[in-house]
Amino acid sequence: MDTGAGNSTNILEESVRRELFEEVGATVKGELQYVRSTSFTLNDGREVIDVVFLCELDDCRPFVKSPDEVEALYWLSEEEIPNHPKTPIWLAESIKEAEALRIRKQAIPAAQ
C-alpha cells in the first residue's frame, strides 16, 4: 500500500497477493499471516530468500497462468507435500511450520 510519501507498507503481503494471481490465477481471502523466512543456496548455486505466509484462498481453481514463471502446478494438501518425491526439504519444513501456526490459530477462540 503506497503512503503517498514514497514509502510503502505491507510490501511482502501485497507481493504474495499479486504473484499468486499473476502466476496461478489464485486470489487470497482475508489477511496473510507471516510464518517464517529463510535463506539458502540451491544445488545449482542460486541464492534463495524464502518468505512464507499462511493464507486462505478465495474459491478458485489455480492453473498455470504464467508459463514463463511456473513450469508446473501441483495442488497438494499439507499431508501430501512431505511425501511428494519432488518436495525439497525447505518446502517440507515451511509447510510443517505453517500447519502448526494454522492449528494454533484455530485453537484461539475468536474475539467477541
Buried (B, 14 or more C-beta within 10 A) or exposed (E): EEEEEEEEEEEEBBEBBEEBBEBBBBEBEEEBBEBEEEEEEEEEEEEEEEBBBBBEBEEBEBEBBEEEEBEEEEEEEEEEBBEEEEBEEBBBBBBBBBBEBBEEEEEEEEEE
